[in-house]
Amino acid sequence: MPFIVLKRNDIPSGTLQVLDLKPNTSQRNLIYDPPGQTKYVNPVLNERVAVRGTLGVDPVVSHVSARGLSAWFLATVNDGTGAEATGTIEIAVGNAAPADEITVDASAVGGPVVLFTATAGAPVLPTDFQVGGDNNATAANLLVALQDPANGLVPFVTAVVGGSPNEIDLSAVAVGAAGNGIALATTGADIVVPANLAGGVDAAPLTPAEASQMAEDILVDLVRFGDLSLPAVGADLVAVNAILAAVVATVSLTAEQLMEMLGILSGRVFLLPEGVQLADAGGVYSVSPAIGTAEGPRFLDPSTRHTYDSGDLRISLGEGELAGFTSPDFTYRETGGDRGEAVVVYNDDGTLFTVTP
């Protein structure tokens, strides 16, 4: 949804209303109309975050309950140093033979133990793969079997074409050292597999200082929250990740995380309760109770209303209430007061929502 974000810090919560968007929240037809989108535009929350416990010695837990952007960074974004475990299956020049088997044991990460079997004819089971005319063709057929969701392995192990046509690269879906426990075995003389995937590394949590700095830099450098002299700029992945990398070089957001961040900027409330574990005693980023659970870090919904990319929004932004709120000449409370845009509107990807005349 487009995100309407309050830019000025001198406008209290529950003050600025957008009333020209349809359907009107209070007047909509409950049977035929979607949820209403007229609403107050409230400032982003960014409460202080703190932890207790020494990283790598004790479990690190949140010391105080906190709401807002810094709390979201601390709970849901790690330091980016984690890596997936990987390994390569090779069908050698001699090729596989019918009845050759490959076992992928993903039990170390909560997955199944799956047996793949080479066949002379067309596969019958989703774990069958046909021996092709050469090793490249056989590898391609095995890749199809490995990528088939029916095998139960797909949520835990990813398979893609390797560096050569006769190779398949596997990687654990989840980042972390646990993926190193994914084991492989084969009965095929010309099938080469590693004993285990390797290279998986656990990530560590952000520090409160890092989380707070990231939140502050997003607000100051992109939203320009409280700045009446400079307009807000785009908060897309490129812009956001550049800011985060300036604080911790290995940190970046996904597109899904960006949507959550934009929601917080537009007034959605994220809560990090006191006493939530953010890292285990080994210093590994590990949130407990889990994110999204009743006792864990979570969004308090409904804490903001949906905005639809509709004709009403475009009219409002072009010549309606949002046009006034986004004007650099907007004044709050009295004429002749401080002038500066009150809100900024972002697309789902963080780019500025604009209306072309």
Secondary structure, 3 states (H helix, E strand, C coil): CCEEEECCCCCCCCCCEECCCCCCCCCCCCCCCCCCCCEECCCCCECCCCEECCCCCCCEEECCCEEEHHHHHHHHCECCCCECCEEEEEECCCCCCCCCEEEEECHHHCCCEEEEEEECCCCCCCCEEECCCCHHHHHHHHHHHHHCHHHCCCCCEEEEECCCCCEEEEEECCCCHHHHHCEEEECCCCEECCCECECCECCCECCHHHHHHHHHHHHHHHHCCCCCCCCCCCCCHHHHHHHHHHHCCCCCCCHHHHHHHHHHHCCCCEEECCCCEEECCCCCEEEECCCCCCCCCEECCCCCCCCCCCHHHHHHHHHCHHHHHCCCCCECCCCCCCECCCEEEECCCCCECCCCC
